[in-house]
């Protein structure tokens, strides 16, 4: 079989199974509304939870940063790419998360790959929630450690697996907020299990930072867990903070070790300093403007009340991620298309992103939305016949 024949066969199979993915070309900045193919749509498909991606202060900080520092960093952090804005942002992220140090990565995917592979090797074991983000699962596989997956959000199952674990280092890895279900991991119970079995706990709080906890300090702050309970915290900058990149926060020793041993950090060009400057502006807004979190929470509650009145098949989430479970990929695509016809963008999420039989609409909310827009979404869902 030629390569071309293989590729065409695989693509045809994906189309037949309603699993083929197509890119949309947006013609507008990120926001509560978005222009696609010349048509303005209500946007319930973004992770811009605090409405900062298009904030004028963030955009101005990016422009000023580019004027001062140029368009690119020119090298990896360990060569000449680590510039003053990177260093300042790391210090501010460390303070924000109440940890001694933070370390920037170019993407969350790379951060997870780098952290797990640096901490583990052959003979060690990594324990992962079955619904962890793909980057965490790939990190476990690529680390060369034994990968053990425990039942979703089930601390008792984790404890059973920890008790049966072979020798070697043990790392437990979980999302703080699960990106497709929107629920929060049982972090206190996971931390207690780790403490009893001499395991390290790592939390990917990509969808919790900026949104949960006092001052938006994330799912660990909401659970009142410190660095002793969770020594490794990963966060991203492209969701609630509205920019791009990622970081890990922890002890002085952790950060210094990752600088030496995390290959995606060592061998990747640093983020543009202008992006770091934009993120510093976004972090200031996220930290001080509590009204954004308050409004976001109110919009989520408004949606859930209305959805329950309509009998929509919601999942157990109190976060800005509100999945509507539909089952088949075909059904999810059909409803997503109906919503787009009504002027509303909500993506259909299908396997392998979610388990077979659990295709869904993934509705996400932003502080940039209005109550009227939430009500319009509810009316469109009702018209589309989504009720269970």
VOMAR-63987 format. One record per residue: residue in one letter; x negated, y, z of N, C-alpha, C, O, CB in turn. Coordinates in pm, whole numbers, plus 50000, padded with zeros to 5 digits. Glycine has a CB too. Example, Ala and Ser with C-alpha at 12.3 -4.5 7.8 and 13.67 -1.06 7.14 Angstrom:
% residues 2
A486814943150780487704955050780486804967050780485764966850846488694955350905S487154977550708486334989450714487105000350787486595011450804485924994050572
***
This chain:
% residues 388
X499154988150000500005000050000499115012550000498155013350076500965000050123X499445022149915498685034549913499105043450030500175041550088498885041949779X498275053050061498615062550167499905069950132500765071850218497465072650189X500045074050007501235081549966502495073149985503515078150032501095085849819X502425060349949503585051649964503945050050112505115050250148503315037849901X502935048550197503175047450341503865060050394504855059150467501845045050417X503345071650357503885084250407505335086150361506195090050440503025096050360X505595083550234506955085350183507935075750248509085079350273506985083450031X507485063450277508345053850344508675058050486509815056850530507695040250345X507665063050558507885067550695508845079450699509725080050785506555071350761X508675088750608509555100550605510985096550570511935101750628509025110850504X511135087550476512475082850439513165076050557514355077950579512405073250319X512415068150632512985061250748513455071150853514495069150916511965051550808X512695081850873513085092050971514355099250927515235102251008511955102050993X514435102150798515665108650749516875099550767517935104150809515515112550600X516715086850737517815077250748518295076050892519495074050916517375063550696X517385077250989517745075751130518125088951196518265089451318516595069551206X518285099651118518595113051171517525117951268517835125051364519945112951241X516265114251243515165118251329514165127351257513105130451312514445105951382X514485131451136513595140051060513665154251116514745159251146513965139950908X512515160551131512455173951191512095184251086511225182051001511435174251307X512785195451092512545206350997512215219051074512795221951178513785208550906X511275226651020510925239351081511875250351035512285250750919509475243051048X512215259251128512935271451092511915282651083510955283051159514065274751197X512125291750990511245303350978511965315451036512935320350979510835305850828X511475320051150512075331651215511535344451153510355345451120511805331451367X512425354151139512055366851078512165378251178512305389851139512935369650958X512085375051307512225385151411511415381251533511025369651546513715387151449X511155390651623510485387151748511355377951833512565376851811510125399751827X510715371351930511485363152024512425372152104512055383352140510545355252119X513615367252133514575375052209515895367852221516015356352179514795388652145X516875374452279518195368452295518875366352161519765357852150519065377152384X518475373752061518945371751924517735369451835516635374251864519785383851874X517945362151728516845358551638517375358451496518535354851472516225344651676X516535362351399516935362551259516275350751187515055349551186516545376051191X517095342251128516625330651052517345330550918518575331150912516865317251130X516585329850811517145329950675518045342150654519085341350590517945317050649X517615353350709518355365750691519595367150775520335376850762518725367050551X519845357450864521075357650945520715359151092519845352051143521915344750922X521385368251160521145370351302521945360251385523155358951368521505384851343X521245353251473521865342951556521615345751703520575351251740521325328951518X522585342051786522325341751930521335330451958521515319251910523655339652011X520305333452034519215323952052519265317552191518925323752291517865331052032X519715304852194519685296852316518715285152297518985273952340521115291652353X517575288052232516615277552199515195281052242514245274452199516645274752050X515045291252325513725296152360513385293052505514285291152588513625311152335X512075292452536511615291152674511205304652734510515305052835510445281452681X511645315452672511325328952718512255332652834513095341552821511455339352601X512095325652946513075326153055513285340153114514395343653152512655316753163X512225347953123512345361153185512495372453083512565384153121511125363853271X512545368952956512715379152853511495387952835511615399752804513885387752886X510295382252854509065390152847508335389152714507455397252686508145386052956X508675379252630507935377152506507965389452415506995392252346508485365252431X509075396652416509185408552333509175421452412509535431952360510425407952252X508765420852538508795432752623507795443152571506655439652539508465429052770X508195455752561507295465952504506005467752583504965470452523508005479052496X506035466452714504795467952792503825456652762502615458852759505105468452942X504335444752742503485433252709502905435052570501715432452548504295419952718X503725439352475503255441552339502195452652335501205451552263504435445152246X502405463252411501425474152414500105469452475499035473352428501975486052493X500175461252579498955456052639498185447352540496955447652536499285447952765X498925439652459498275431552355497575440552254496435437852216499305422552285X498265451152209497685460152110496455467352165495435468452097498735470352063X496555472252289495405478852350494235469152365493075472752345495795484752487X494565456752402493525446752417492825443852286491605442052283494105434052473X493595443252177492985440652046492095452352003491035450251944494075438051940X492525464552032491705476151998490395476052076489345479552021492485489052028X490455472052202489245472252287488365460052265487135461252263489635473052432X488995448052249488235435552251488215428252118487525418152104488795426552355X488965433152020489005426551891490075415851884490835413851979487675420551861X490135409051769491205399351745490885385451799491805377451819491475398351598X489625382451823489265369151870488115369751968487395379751974488905360051753X487955359152046486885358852146485535355052086484495358452143487245349052258X485535348151974484295345351904483565332751945482655328451874483415356451921X483915326752058483175315052105483935308552220484925313852269481745318952150X483455296952261483995290252378483645298152505482735306452504483465275652388X484375295352612484145302352738482705300952786482135310452840485075297152845X482105289252766480775286752819479655291852728478475290252760480595272152842X480015298052616479005303952528479055319052547478385324452636479255299952376X479845326052464480005340552486481465344652488481775356652488479255348352378X482385334952489483805338052474484515342152601485665346652594484495326652417X483875340652716484545344052844484355358852872483295363152917483965335452962X485395366552843485315381152852486005386252977486725378953045485925387552728X485785398953006486285404853131487805402853150488225399853262485965419753134X488655404253046490085401953066490405387553107491315385253187490845405452940X489665377753053489865363953095489565362553244490335356453319488965354353013X488465368153285488035366853425489055373453518489385368053623486635373153445X489545385253478490525392353560491835384553568492455383653674490785406353503X492265378853455493505371153455493385358853543494315355553616493885367053313X492265351953537492085340253623492215344053770492835336753848490715333753598X491625355253809491725359653949493165362853985493615359754096490825372053974X493905369053894495305372653922496205360353927497135359854007495815382353816X495935350453844496705337953848496405330253977497305324154035496385329253726X495155330454022494815323954149495565330554264496115323554350493295324654174X495605343754265496325350754371497825347854363498485345954465496075365954362X498355347654241499795345054222500195331354275501265329754334500155346154073X499345321454255499655307754298499115304654438499265293454488499085297754199X498485314654501497945313154637496905302154644496925293654733499065310254735X495975302454547494885292754541493565300054520493565311154467495125282354428X492455294054560491175300954549490745304454407490175315154384490115292754611X491025295654312490535297754176491575293254074492455285154103489205290254153X491445298753954492235294153838491315293853717490305300853713493465303453811X491675285653619490865283753500491765283953378492745276453373490055270453508X491455292453280492275293453160491965282353061490815278453043492065306953094X493015277352996492905268252883493655274452765494485283352783493475253952919X493355269652646493995275552527495445271152510496245278852457493215271752404X495795259052554497195254552550497455245552670496525240352732497515247052417X498735243752703499105234652810498755220252777498355212652864500565235752839X498915216552651498575203052608497105200252636496755189752690498895201052458X496245209752598494815208052619494465208052767493585200652810494055219052549X495155216252845494895216452989495165202753051494365197653128495745227253058X496305196953016496645183853073495665173053029495225164953110498075179953034X495315172952902494325163352854493005165052928492375155252969494105164852703X492585177452944491315180053007491275176453154490295170653201490965194252991X492325179853227492355177353372492335162453401491495157653478493595183853435X493265155053341493415140853375492175132953334491695124553409494675134953307X491665135653213490485128353167489245131653250488365123153265490215131453021X489175143853304488035147453387488085140853524487045137853583487965162553402X489275138553575489425133253711489395118053717489115112253822490715138153771X489685111353604489815096853604488935090453498488475097053404491265092753581X488705077353515487955069653417488415055153425489365052053498486415070853443X487765046553352488085032253360487985027553505487075031453578487125023953269X488925019153546488955014253682489815022453776490105018253888487575013653734X490235034353730491145042753809492575040653760492805033753661490735057753798X493535046653830494945045253793495645058753795495465066553889495665035353888X496435061353692497265073253689498725068853691499135060153615496965082053563X499505074853779500935071753797501735083453742501525094953782501285068953949X502665080553651503405091253586504915088553587505365077253567502925092953444X505675099153609507125098553595507475094553452506835099253358507775112253632X508465086053435508825081253302509295092353208509245090753087509905070953314X509735103653263510205114553177509215126053170509575137153132511535119553227X507965123453208506945133753195506815138753051507135131652956505595128553244X506335151053038506075156852907505055148452831504185142052890505585171352922X505175148652698504295140652613502815143452640501995134352632504595143352467X502475155852671501075159152695500535151952818499365148152820500915174152712X501365150052919500935142953039500775127953011499815121753056501945145053153X501705122352935501595108152900500375105752812499655095952833502875103452828X500135114452715498945113052632497685114652714496685107752691498965123352518X497715123652810496545125552897496235112752973495075108952987496785137052995X497275105953022497055093453093496455082853004495555075553045498335088453150X496955081952880496445071952786494995074752750494165065652747497315071652659X494685087452721493355091052675492315091152787491115091152761493395104552609X492785091252912491835091453024491075078253040490045077853106492575094553152X491595067552979491035053952989491365047253123490965035853147489515054352970X492085054353209492535048253334493745039353308494365040253202492875059253440X494075030853405495325023053396496505032753410496515041153500495375011753506X497485031553323498665040053328499835032153386500205021653333499015045553188X500415037153493501585031153556502695041653559502495052653610501265025953701X503855038253505504965047753500506045043653599506505032253599505555048553357X506445053153683507465050353783508815056153739508865065153656507055056153920X509895050953796511245055153759511415070153783510845075753877512295047253839X512185076253697512305090853699512715096253836513735092253892513315095453595X511895105353888512165112554013512415103054130513175106154221513365121653995X511755091454127511995081054227510735079154311509835071754273512415067654159X510685085854427509515085154513509335071254573508215066954598509615095554623X510445064254595510345050654652509675041254552508835033054589511745045354691X510045042454424509405034054322507925037554309507085028654293510115035754185X507605050454315506195054354313505445048054429504355042654412506065069754318X506035048654548505345043154665505095028154650504035023254689506155045854792X506055020954594505865006654570504685004354477503874995354501507145000454511X504595012354372503515010654276502165014854335501145008754305503805018754151X502165025254418500925029154484500425018154577499225015454584501135042254563X501355011954648500965001354742500374989354671499544982054727502174996954824X500804987154546500314975554471499124978954382498654970354307501434969854386X498634991154389497604995654296496274988854322495934985254435497435010554305X495534987154213494184981854222493254992454281493675003654311493694977254083X492004988854298491024998154354490745009454256491175009054141489714990854388X490055019554302489725030954218490505043254260491365042754349490005027754073X490195054454194490905066854224492355066054176492665058954080490185078954157X493225073254244494655073054213495145087354194494995095754284495485065854326X495705090054079496245103254049497715101854014498075094153924495455110053933X498565109254083499995109554053500275122553979499885133354024500875108354183X500955121453865501195133053779502685134353752503345124553716500405131753645X503215146453768504625148753742504865162853689504115172053721505455146453867X505885164453610506395177853582507025183353709507555175853790507435177553465X506955196553726507695202853834509155203953797510035199953874507115216753866X509415209553679510755209853618510645202053488509775204853405511265224753594X511515192353469511445183853350512045191153230513165196053235512175170353375X511265191653123511555200753013512795197252933513385206052871510405201252922X513205184652932514375180652854515615178352941516735179052891514065168252775X515425175453069516565173253159516855185553246517995187553289516305161153248X515835193653272516005205653352516045203353501516205212953577517245212353312X515905190853547515935188253691514545190353750513555190753678516445174053720X514495191553883513265194253955512775181454021513565174054079513465205454061X511485178754011510915166754073511055167354225511045178154283509425165254034X511195155654290511285155154437509895156954499509325147454554511925141754485X509355168854489507945171054520507565167954665506515161954687507595185354491X508375171654766507975168054903507845152954923506915148354989508995173555002X508755145254866508685130654880507505124954804506855115554851509985124154830X507205130454687506045125854611504755128954686503845120654692506025132254471X504695140954743503495144754818503295135754941502175132054973503585159554861X504395132455008504295123655125503805109855086502985103955156505665122555195X504295104554973503845091454926502365091854891501625082454922504655086954804X501925102554828500505103854794499645104254921498595097854927500255116554709X500095111555021499325112555145499185098955213498145095955270499995122455241X500235090755206500185077655271499285067855197498815058155256501585071955281X499035070255070498285060454990497015066254930496485060954832499165055054879X496515077054988495225082854947495195085654797494235082354728494085073454984X496275091754747496365095254606496375110454593496765117554685497635089154541X495935115354477495955129654448497215132854369497635124854285494685134154371X497815144354394499045148354324498755160254234498195170354277500175151754425X499145158954109499045169654009500435173153959501215164253924498115165453891X500755185953956502065190553909501885199853790501145209653796502835197754023X502565196653682502665205253564503905213853583505035209153567502735196853429X503695226553619504825235253651505125245053538505465256653562504545243053780X504995240253414505205248753297506565255653300506675267353263505085240553171X507605248553344508965254053339509455259053475510605263053488509915243553288X508585258853575508965263753707508355277153741508995285453805508575253953811X507095279453698506425291953728507145303753663507555303153547504965291553681X507295314253741508015326053695509495325453722510165335853725507805327853551X510025313353743511475311453755511885307553897512805313553954511955300753657X511205297753956511575292454086510715298354196509625303454170511475277254085X511205297554320510425301654435510375316654454510715324354364509045296354423X509955320754574509825334954606508825341354511507705336454496509395336954753X509225352354448508345359254355508055351554228507165355354153507075362254422X508815340754203508595332854083507355324254089506775320953985508515341753966X506925320454210505675312954224505855298054195504905290354211505125314854363X507025293954154507175280754099507765270254191508165273154304505905276154053X507795257854140508445246954212507705243254340508345238554434508555234754123X506385245154346505655242254470506035252154579506235248254694504125242554445X506145264854543506575274854641508005272154686508315273454804506465288954582X508865268354593510255265254630510335253554726511225252954810511085262254505X509385244054713509345232254801508465234454923508345225455006508855220154723X507855246254936506975249555049505815239655060505525234655169507775249855179X505155237054947504015227954944502745235854914502715244154824504225216854839X501695233054991500445240254973499435231954895499765221454840499865244155108X498205236854889497175230354810496735217054871496255208254799495975239454796X496895215455001496565202455061497515191755009497105180454983496635203255215X498805195254993499795185654945499675183454795499825172154747501195190454978X499395194154721499305193354575497995200054533497975212154508500555200154504X496915192454525495625198654496495455203754353494585212054328494545189054525X496275198854258496115202654118497425208354065498445201454060495655190454032X497395221154026498565227853970498235232753830497275240153810499025239754061X499025228553733498885233453596500075242153562501205238953598498745221753496X499825253053492500915261653448500655266753308499515267453264501105273253545X501715270353238501565275953104501945290753105502625295553196502435268053002X501505297653002501725312152990502705315652880503075327252866500405319152965X503145305752803504005308352688505485306452715506285306852622503605299652576X505845304452839507265302752872507745314952951508015325252889507495289552955X507865314253082508385325653156507515338153141508025349353148508505322253302X506195336353119505315347853107505275353452965504725364352944503935344253151X505835346352868506085351952737504895353652645505025360252542506695364652754X503715347952677502555350152590502065336852534502775330452458501415357352667X500845332652571500285320452513499135315652599498385323752654499825322752367X498985302452609497875296852684498345289252806499535286852824496915307652724X497385285552891497695277653010496565279453111495535285653082497885262552975X496775273953231495755274753334495925263353433496995257353441495805288253407X494875260553506494945251553621494475259453741493525267253732494085238553599X495135257553854494785264553978494525254254088495235244354100495895274454020X493505256954167493155247854275491965252854352491715264954358492865233954221X491235243754412490105247354496488915252154413488875250154291489685235354582X487975258454481486725262454416486055250454351485585251254238485785269154517X486005239354425485315227454372486045221854250485395217654154485215216654480X487375221654252488135216554137487825224654012487525219053907489645216754165X487895237854024487685246253906486245245053855486025244053735488005260953939X485275245053945483885243653901483665230053833482925229153735482935245254019X484305219653886484155206353825484775206153685484185200553593484795195553913X485955212153669486615212253538485815220353437485775216953319488035217953549X485165231053481484305238653391483205229753335482805231253220483695250853464X482715220453418481655211453373482175199753291481525195353196480895206253493X483375194653326483775181353279485005180853189485235170653125484025172753394X485795191453183487015191053101486675194352956486455205852921488085201053156X486645184152873486165185852735486995195952654486415203752579486185172452664X488335196252666489075206352591488745220752634488945230052557490565203952607X488245222452756487795235752799486415238752742486175249552688487765236752952X485515229252756484125231452717483985233852568483185242252525483265219452758X484775226652487484535226452342485585233852260485745231052141484475212252296X486315243152322487335250652249487075265652258486685270652364488745247452304X487265272752149487155287352150488135293252250489285288952258487405293152009X487675302952326488515309452427489665317052361489555321652247487675318952514X490765318252435491865326752391491355340752358490375345252418492965327552500X491975347652263491625361752244491825369652374492805367552445492485367952131X490895378452404491015386552525492285394952524492845398052629489785395652540X492745398752404493975406552394495165398852450496055404752511494245410352249X495185385652430496265377352486496165377252639497185377552707496195362952431X494955376852691494775377552836495305390752891495935391052996493295375752874X495055401752820495555414752865497085415152861497715420552951494975425952778X497675409452756499135408852749499695400552864500725404052922499585402952614X499025389552896499495380953005499375387853139500235386053226498705367853008X498345395753158498225403353284499405412853300499935414353411496895411353287X499815419253191500985428153198502255420153228503065424353310501155435853065X502415408653162503595400253186503625395053329504685394453391503625388553088X502455391253381502395386153518502815396853618503505393753715500985381253550X502415409353594502835420153683504355421653681504975423353786502155433453642X504945421053563506395422253552507095410453619508065412253693506825423253405X506595398553594507215386553651507145386653803508065382253871506535373953596X506045391753855505835391753999506695402054071507135399654183504375394254030X506935413454007507575424654076509045426554043509785432454122506855437154045X509495421753927510875424353886511765412353920512105404253833510945427453734X512125411454047512955400254092514315399954024514935389354016513145400854242X514775411353974516085411753911516165402153792517235397253757516415426053866X515025399553729515025390453614515415376353658516235369753594513635390253546X514835371653768515195358253820516625358053871517345348253851514225354053933X517035368853936518405369453988519425369153875520425362053883518595382054074X519175376753771520095376853657520105363253588521165358253551519715387853557X518925357453571518835344353506519635333953583520395326353523517375339953495X519475333653715520215324053797521715326253785522485316653780519785325053944X522145338953781523575341953769524125337253634525245332153628523815356953787X523355339053528523795334453396523925319353391524875313953333522825339253288X522975312353452523035297653456524285293153530524985284153484521775291753523X524565299253644525745295453720527035298653644527995291053649525755302553856X527045309753573528225313253492528465302653385529595298453362528055327153427X527375298453320527505288153218527995275053278528885268653223526165286053147X527425270953390527805257953448529265257953495529965248053479526875254553565X529715269153551531135269953591532025268553468532985260753469531435283353663X531715276053364532535275353243532465261753176533475256653128532105286053145X531285255753174531125242653110531895231953186532505223253125529645238853102X531875232653319532635222953398534135224553376534855214653371532305224553547X534595236753362536015239153334536415233353198537545228853180536325254153338X535475233553103535755228152970535545213052961535895206852861534885235052867X534975207153065534695192753064533505188952979533465177952925535895185453015X532525198052967531335194952887530435185152963530345185953086530555207852852X529775176152894528925166052959527565171752999526555168952935528735154152866X527565179553106526325185553156525495175253231525995164953275526645197353247X524195178353243523305170353327523035177953456523405189653468521975167153252X522405171453551522225177153685521045186653687519965183053733522035165953788X521245198653640520185208753636520715222053686521805226353648519615210253494X519925228653772520255242153818519245252253762519255263953802520275242753971X518395247753671517365256353612517865262153479518965258853436516055248453590X517075270753415517515276453286517625266253174518145269553067516575287153244X517165254053195517295243353096518595235953124518715229253226516065233553100X519575237153035520895231353054521225221752940521795225952839521965242453065X520875208952955521175199352847522665195352847523295193952952520295186752862X523185193552727524535188152707524365174652639523995174052521525455197952622X524625164052711524345150552663525395146052561526585146252590524285140652781X524925141852442525845137852335525645123352291526535117652228525685146952217X524505117352321524295103252290523525100752162522325098052166525605096452281X524205101452049523555097851922522895110051859523325121451879524585091851824X521825107351784521145117951711522075124351609522065136551590519885112551642X522885116151544523825121251444524795131351505525055141851447524595109751380X525315127951623526265136851690525595149851733526175160651719526885129751812X524375148751786523675160751829523405170051712523575182251725522365157051898X522985164551597522755172751479524045179251429524045190751387522135164251369X525115171651435526415176751387526865188851470527275199051415527495165551393X526775187551603527225198551689526285210451677526745221951675527315193851836X524985207951670524045218951653524335226651525524265238951523522595213751651X524665219551418524995226151291526275234351302526365245351247525135215751179X527275229151374528515236651394528255249551470528815260051437529555228051469X527415248751572527095260651650526375270951564526625282951575526235257051771X525475266251478524755275651393525715282351294525565294151263523625268551317X526695274951246527725280951160528465292051234528925301751174528705270251111X528595290351366529265300351448528325311551493528715320251570529885293851570X527085311151445526145321851477525345319651603524835329251661526865334451489X525215306951647524505304051772523475293151747523795282651691525495299851884X522225295751790521145286151770520915278151898520485283452000519845293451727X521225265151890520955255651999520375243251934521015237251848522275252352082X519165238951973518545227551905519125214151946519555212352061517065227551931X519135204851853519455190751881518155183751918517205183751840520155183751758X518115177852036516925170652082517185155752069518155150452123516585174352230X516295148951994516505134951960515285126651995514215132152022516825133451810X515425113251996514245104752016513205107851907513585111351795514635089552014X511905106751938511345101252061511155111452173510615108152278510035094952032X511585123952151511445134052257512225130052381511775132452493511905147752208X513385123852363514185118552473514465103852445514355099552330515535126652490X514815095852547515065081652525516215079252427517115087552414515365074752657X516175067952359517225064052266518585064252337518705059852451516945050052206X519595069452268520935070152324521195082152411522275083552468521195057952402X520195091152424520385102952509520135115852431519725125852490519435102452631X520385115852302520255128152224521175138752284522225135652339520585125852074X520755151252271521475161752342521275175352276520425176952188521015162452489X522075184752318521785198852295520915203552411521225200652527523095207452281X519865210752382519045216752489519295231752487518725239052405517505213352471X520145236052578520495250252589519565256552692519445251652804521995252152629X518925267552655518055274452749518475289152760518895295352662516575273252706X518345294352881518795307952910517615317052939516545312652982519755307953027X517835329852915516835340252936517485351853010518685354252999516215344952801X516665359053086517155371153150517565381653048518255391253081516095376953244X517155379852922517545389052816518975386852768519535395452700516595387752699X519585375352802520975372752764521935381252846521595386252953521305357852780X523145382652794524215389652865525325379852902525385368752848524775401352780X526195383852994527335375553028528225373152907528745362152889528145381953141X528395383452825529235381952706528655371552610529405364052547529385395552633X527345370852600526715360852513526905346752568527105337352492525215363752496X526845345352699527105332252761528545328052734528805316452701526835332652914X529465337252747530875334152720531095330352574531895321452543531765346052758X530385337052485530495333652343529975319452318530555312052239529715343852256X528885315652383528355302052372529395291952420529635281852354527045300552452X529995294552534530995285252588532165283652492532645272452471531495290252724X532635294652434533755294052339533365285752217534175278052166534175308252295X532125287352170531685279952053531555265052083531875256751998530355285552004X531075261552203530985247452243532385241252251532585229752212530265246152379X533335248952302534705243952310535275241752170535915231552144535595253852389X535015251252082535525250151945534865238351872535485232251785535265263251868X533635235251907532905224451841533345210651892532895200351840531395226151861X534205210351994534725197652043533705189352118533595177252096535245189651930X532955195852208531885189152279532365182452408531625174552467530785198952310X533565185252451534045180052580533915164952587534125157852488535495184152603X533565160052706533355145652727534665138052710534685125752724532765143052867
***
